Amino acid sequence: MRTQTRQGLRSSTRQQGGRRRGAVSAAAAVAIGVMTLGALAPPTASASDSAVSAAAAARPDAVQQALDALVRADGMPAALASVKDRNGRTRTYTAGVGNLSTGSKVPIDGQVRIGSNTKTFVAVVVLQLVGEGKIGLDATVDTYLPGLVRGEGIDGRHITVRQLLQHTSGLPDYSIHVDDDELRNRYFEPRELLDIALRYKADAAPGTTWGYNNTNYVLAGLIVQKVTGRPLAEEMDRRIIKRIGLRHTYFPAPGEMAVREPHPQGYHRNPADGPLRDFTEIDPSAGWAAGQLISTNSDLNRFFTALLAGRLLPAAQLAEMRTTVPAGTSGLRYGLGLMSRPLTCGGVYWGHGGDIPGYETRGGATDDGRAANVAVTTIPTDEAAAQHVKDAVDTALCR
């Protein structure tokens, strides 16, 4: 769920960099995107495109090659991608196997847990409410949740909504204190997640530094519920998912541990040199507003394309969302639930990324209408593999 300088419960900050305790905990991995060494799966791969000519099919496809390498060289059980060009043409790709036990094929454009990409959805809902005059970006958390946020060096009277969305609140991250077994099996109420964070002292004074953490988005989700009087999941469904036709995206119901539609199995390794364990079925409530959504690569492309095209936010709020601060290295910048990353072919793409035990997703869209998302079925456990996932996105957008 974490967006890091890596991503997942980290986000895309691996993309920006979340903290880890010893071995990466499953919860920490949820938010941003994580890195991984998976057990080597058979390099069975496929690409689908009704318009591919025989000549094109005979040429190596750079995206397919990148996915094949993620399986063959980096040990991912499976890799999936969806790539949309500026003319709206889409190609989907798969590599590896969907189930290490049975060797079954990877479902084309299968559903995956998208971890911290959830944060962008939450940020859009908050910014819609800003545009409606119901939330103020520079209003304090106490304006909406009076007296709730108090702790050592922590005071909701001095933390703004903007700082939550941009990860400049200085709040501690609850997710590094949730272990794998808890994340997998335990149901958490959002207030419980906040209570975990508030046991610890602030990481920094509000507004002084950027630091990715999932607690920010739990609070953002609670503010949405307080202002609207409706569950966060209903607001996301009404305001985003149904509005732009995301047919394969949903917020799992309380206690819903399985993935509803065709999907590859997700695997988790902790410690980094330990065996891969099947983590497909988990209770995702430890992610909540920071990382609970399930989607597909194609739906994510549709979402980020619609967002950049102004279909979800008024111009003023979209401009606020795209106002960024430096986030880690390699030119990564973080706005309000939205990140920009440079492309090797020039320009940037906008997205987020996410990690949750079992899956990592990376990708986004460009202002000229290109979009690409890549998913792998385990969080990379080394930086090289994590970089290769991001490189696959760059390859897809620059080909």
Residue pairs with C-beta under 8 A, 6 or more apart in sequence:
1 8
1 9
1 10
1 11
1 27
1 29
1 30
1 31
1 32
1 115
1 116
1 118
1 119
1 175
1 214
1 287
1 290
1 291
1 354
1 355
1 356
2 8
2 9
2 10
2 11
2 13
2 14
2 18
2 28
2 29
2 30
2 31
2 32
2 33
2 34
2 115
2 116
2 173
2 175
2 212
2 213
2 214
2 290
2 291
2 355
3 10
3 11
3 12
3 13
3 15
3 16
3 18
3 31
3 32
3 33
3 116
3 119
3 167
3 212
3 334
3 339
3 352
3 353
3 354
4 10
4 11
4 12
4 13
4 14
4 15
4 16
4 17
4 18
4 31
4 32
4 33
4 212
4 328
5 13
5 14
5 15
5 16
5 17
5 212
5 327
5 328
5 329
5 330
5 332
6 12
6 13
6 14
6 15
6 16
6 17
6 18
6 32
6 33
6 34
6 35
6 355
6 386
7 13
7 14
7 15
7 16
7 31
7 32
7 33
7 34
7 115
7 116
7 352
7 353
7 354
7 355
7 360
7 361
7 362
8 14
8 18
8 28
8 29
8 30
8 31
8 32
8 33
8 34
8 115
8 116
8 291
8 353
8 354
8 355
8 356
8 360
8 379
9 18
9 26
9 27
9 28
9 29
9 30
9 31
9 32
9 115
9 116
9 175
9 214
9 286
9 287
9 290
9 291
9 354
9 355
9 356
10 16
10 17
10 18
10 28
10 29
10 30
10 31
10 32
10 33
10 34
10 115
10 116
10 212
10 354
10 355
11 18
11 31
11 32
11 33
11 115
11 116
11 117
11 119
11 212
11 339
11 352
11 353
11 354
11 355
12 32
12 33
12 116
12 332
12 339
12 341
12 351
12 352
12 353
12 354
12 362
13 32
13 33
13 212
13 327
13 328
13 332
13 334
13 339
13 353
14 32
14 33
14 34
14 35
14 353
14 355
14 386
15 32
15 33
15 327
15 328
15 332
15 339
15 341
15 352
15 353
15 362
15 390
16 32
16 167
16 210
16 212
16 327
16 328
16 332
16 334
16 339
17 32
17 212
17 328
18 28
18 31
18 32
18 173
18 175
18 176
18 212
18 213
19 28
19 173
19 176
20 28
20 176
21 28
21 176
22 271
23 270
23 271
23 272
24 34
24 270
24 272
24 379
24 381
25 175
25 176
25 177
25 178
25 179
25 180
25 183
25 270
26 178
26 179
26 180
26 183
26 184
26 268
26 270
26 279
26 282
26 356
26 357
27 174
27 175
27 176
27 177
27 178
27 179
27 180
27 182
27 183
27 286
28 173
28 175
28 176
28 178
29 268
29 355
29 356
29 357
29 379
30 115
30 116
30 175
30 183
30 214
30 286
30 287
30 290
30 291
30 354
30 355
30 356
30 357
31 115
31 116
31 119
31 175
31 212
31 214
31 287
31 290
31 291
31 354
31 355
31 356
32 115
32 116
32 212
32 353
32 354
32 355
33 115
33 116
33 353
33 354
33 355
33 360
33 361
33 362
33 379
33 386
33 389
34 355
34 360
34 379
34 380
34 381
34 386
35 360
35 379
35 380
35 381
35 382
35 383
35 384
35 385
35 386
35 387
35 389
36 74
36 75
36 76
36 269
36 360
36 376
36 378
36 379
36 380
36 381
36 382
36 385
36 386
37 74
37 75
37 269
37 272
37 380
37 381
37 382
37 385
38 74
38 75
38 76
38 77
38 267
38 269
38 276
38 376
38 377
38 378
38 380
39 75
39 77
39 100
39 267
39 275
39 276
40 71
40 72
40 75
41 71
41 75
41 76
41 77
41 78
41 96
41 97
41 100
42 96
42 97
42 103
43 68
43 71
43 72
43 95
43 96
44 95
44 96
44 97
44 105
45 64
45 67
45 68
45 71
45 93
45 94
45 95
45 96
46 93
46 94
46 95
46 105
46 106
46 108
47 61
47 63
47 64
47 91
47 92
47 93
47 94
48 91
48 92
48 93
48 108
49 91
49 92
51 89
52 91
61 93
62 395
62 396
62 399
63 81
63 83
63 91
63 93
63 372
63 392
63 395
63 396
63 399
64 93
64 95
66 388
66 391
66 392
66 395
66 396
67 79
67 80
67 81
67 93
67 94
67 95
67 96
67 374
67 392
68 95
69 388
70 76
70 79
70 95
70 96
70 376
70 385
70 388
70 389
70 392
71 77
71 78
71 79
71 95
71 96
73 388
74 380
74 384
74 385
74 388
75 385
76 95
76 96
76 376
76 377
76 378
76 380
76 385
77 96
77 97
77 100
77 264
77 265
77 267
77 276
77 377
77 378
78 94
78 95
78 96
78 97
78 98
78 106
78 264
78 376
78 377
79 93
79 94
79 95
79 96
79 374
79 375
79 376
79 377
79 392
80 92
80 93
80 94
80 95
80 106
80 108
80 109
80 110
80 112
80 264
80 297
80 374
80 375
80 376
81 92
81 93
81 94
81 297
81 372
81 373
81 374
81 375
81 392
81 396
82 90
82 91
82 92
82 93
82 109
82 296
82 297
82 298
82 300
82 301
82 372
82 373
83 90
83 91
83 92
83 93
83 301
83 371
83 372
83 396
83 397
84 90
84 298
84 301
84 305
84 369
84 370
84 371
84 372
85 369
85 370
86 368
86 369
86 370
87 369
88 369
90 298
90 301
92 108
92 109
92 297
92 298
94 105
94 106
94 107
94 108
95 106
96 106
96 264
96 377
97 103
97 104
97 105
97 106
97 264
98 104
98 105
98 106
98 107
98 110
98 263
98 264
98 265
99 264
99 265
100 265
100 267
100 276
100 278
101 278
106 264
107 262
107 263
107 264
109 248
109 296
109 297
109 298
110 261
110 262
110 263
110 264
110 296
111 248
111 259
111 260
111 261
111 262
111 263
111 294
111 295
111 296
112 259
112 263
112 264
112 266
112 294
112 295
112 296
112 297
112 359
112 361
112 375
112 377
113 259
113 266
113 282
113 284
113 291
113 293
113 294
113 354
113 356
113 358
113 359
114 291
114 293
114 294
114 295
114 300
114 354
114 356
114 359
114 361
114 375
115 287
115 291
115 353
115 354
115 355
115 356
115 359
115 360
115 361
116 214
116 290
116 291
116 352
116 353
116 354
116 355
117 291
117 293
117 295
117 300
117 351
117 352
117 353
117 354
117 361
118 217
118 287
118 289
118 290
118 291
118 292
118 293
118 354
119 217
119 289
119 290
119 291
119 337
119 352
119 354
120 303
120 304
120 307
120 337
120 338
120 351
120 352
121 236
121 240
121 293
121 303
122 217
122 220
122 221
122 224
122 232
122 236
122 289
122 337
123 165
123 220
123 321
123 336
123 337
123 338
124 239
124 240
124 307
124 312
124 313
124 321
124 337
125 224
125 232
125 235
125 236
125 239
125 240
126 135
126 161
126 165
126 220
126 223
126 224
126 336
126 337
127 313
127 317
127 318
127 320
127 321
127 336
128 239
128 312
128 313
128 317
129 135
129 224
129 227
129 228
130 136
130 137
130 161
130 317
130 320
131 313
131 314
131 316
131 317
134 227
134 228
135 144
135 161
135 223
135 227
136 143
136 161
137 160
137 161
137 162
137 165
137 320
137 336
138 160
138 161
138 162
139 160
139 161
140 156
140 157
140 158
140 159
140 160
140 161
141 148
141 149
141 156
141 157
141 159
141 160
141 161
141 164
141 219
141 223
142 148
142 149
142 156
142 157
144 161
144 223
144 226
144 227
145 156
145 219
145 222
145 223
145 226
146 156
147 156
148 156
148 194
148 222
149 155
149 156
149 159
149 171
149 194
149 198
149 219
150 156
150 198
151 172
151 197
151 198
151 199
151 200
151 201
151 202
152 200
152 201
152 202
153 170
153 201
153 202
153 205
154 170
154 171
154 172
154 198
154 201
154 202
158 206
159 169
159 170
159 171
159 206
160 169
160 206
160 207
161 220
161 223
162 168
162 336
163 169
163 170
163 206
163 207
163 216
164 216
164 217
164 219
164 220
164 223
165 216
165 220
165 336
165 337
166 210
166 325
166 334
166 335
166 336
167 210
167 211
167 212
167 213
167 216
167 327
167 334
168 206
168 207
168 208
168 209
168 210
168 211
168 325
169 206
169 213
169 215
169 216
170 202
170 203
170 204
170 205
170 206
170 207
170 208
170 209
170 211
171 197
171 202
171 203
171 213
171 215
171 216
171 219
172 197
172 198
172 200
172 201
172 202
172 203
172 213
172 215
173 197
173 203
173 212
173 213
173 214
173 215
174 193
174 194
174 196
174 197
174 213
174 214
174 215
174 218
175 213
175 214
175 215
175 286
175 290
177 196
177 197
177 199
177 200
178 188
178 196
178 286
180 268
180 270
180 357
182 286
183 282
183 283
183 286
183 357
184 279
184 282
184 283
184 357
185 282
185 283
186 283
186 285
186 286
187 254
187 255
187 283
187 285
188 283
188 285
188 286
188 288
189 285
190 218
190 221
190 222
190 288
190 289
191 222
193 214
193 215
193 218
193 286
193 288
194 215
194 218
194 219
194 222
197 215
197 218
203 211
203 213
204 211
210 325
210 326
210 327
210 334
212 327
212 334
214 287
214 290
214 291
215 290
216 290
217 289
217 290
217 337
218 288
218 289
218 290
220 289
221 232
221 288
221 289
222 289
224 232
224 235
224 289
225 231
225 232
225 235
228 235
232 251
232 288
232 289
233 251
233 253
236 251
236 293
237 250
237 251
239 312
240 246
240 303
240 312
241 249
241 250
243 311
243 312
244 302
244 303
244 306
244 311
244 312
245 302
246 295
246 299
246 302
246 303
247 299
248 261
248 295
248 296
248 298
248 299
249 293
249 294
249 295
249 296
249 299
249 303
250 260
250 293
250 294
250 295
251 292
251 293
251 294
252 284
252 292
252 294
254 285
255 283
256 284
257 281
257 282
257 283
257 284
258 280
258 281
259 280
259 281
259 294
260 294
263 280
264 377
265 278
265 280
265 358
265 377
266 278
266 279
266 280
266 357
266 358
266 359
266 377
266 378
267 276
267 277
267 278
267 279
267 358
267 377
267 378
268 276
268 277
268 279
268 357
268 358
268 378
268 379
269 275
269 276
269 277
269 378
269 379
269 381
270 357
272 381
272 382
276 378
279 357
279 358
280 358
282 356
282 357
282 358
284 291
284 292
284 356
285 292
287 356
291 354
291 356
295 303
297 361
297 363
297 373
297 374
297 375
298 373
300 351
300 361
300 363
300 373
301 363
301 365
301 371
301 372
301 373
302 371
304 350
304 351
304 363
304 364
304 365
304 371
305 365
305 369
305 371
306 312
307 313
307 318
307 338
307 350
307 365
308 318
308 350
308 365
308 366
308 367
309 369
310 318
313 321
320 335
320 336
321 335
321 336
321 337
321 338
322 335
322 338
322 340
322 350
323 335
323 336
324 333
324 334
324 335
324 339
324 340
325 333
325 334
325 335
326 332
326 333
327 333
327 334
327 339
330 341
330 342
331 341
331 342
331 348
332 339
332 340
332 341
333 339
333 340
337 352
338 350
338 351
338 352
339 350
339 351
339 352
339 353
339 364
340 348
340 349
340 350
341 348
341 349
341 351
341 364
341 390
342 348
343 349
343 366
343 394
343 397
343 398
344 394
344 398
345 394
345 397
345 398
347 366
347 367
348 366
349 363
349 364
349 365
349 366
349 370
349 372
349 393
349 397
350 364
350 365
350 366
350 367
351 362
351 363
351 364
351 365
351 373
352 364
353 360
353 361
353 362
353 363
353 364
354 360
354 361
355 361
355 379
356 379
357 379
358 377
358 378
358 379
359 375
359 376
359 377
359 378
359 379
360 375
360 376
360 378
360 379
360 380
360 386
360 389
361 373
361 374
361 375
362 373
362 374
362 389
362 390
362 392
362 393
363 371
363 372
363 373
363 374
363 393
363 396
364 371
364 372
364 373
364 393
365 371
366 397
370 397
371 397
372 393
372 396
372 397
373 393
374 389
374 392
374 393
374 396
376 389
380 386
380 388
380 389
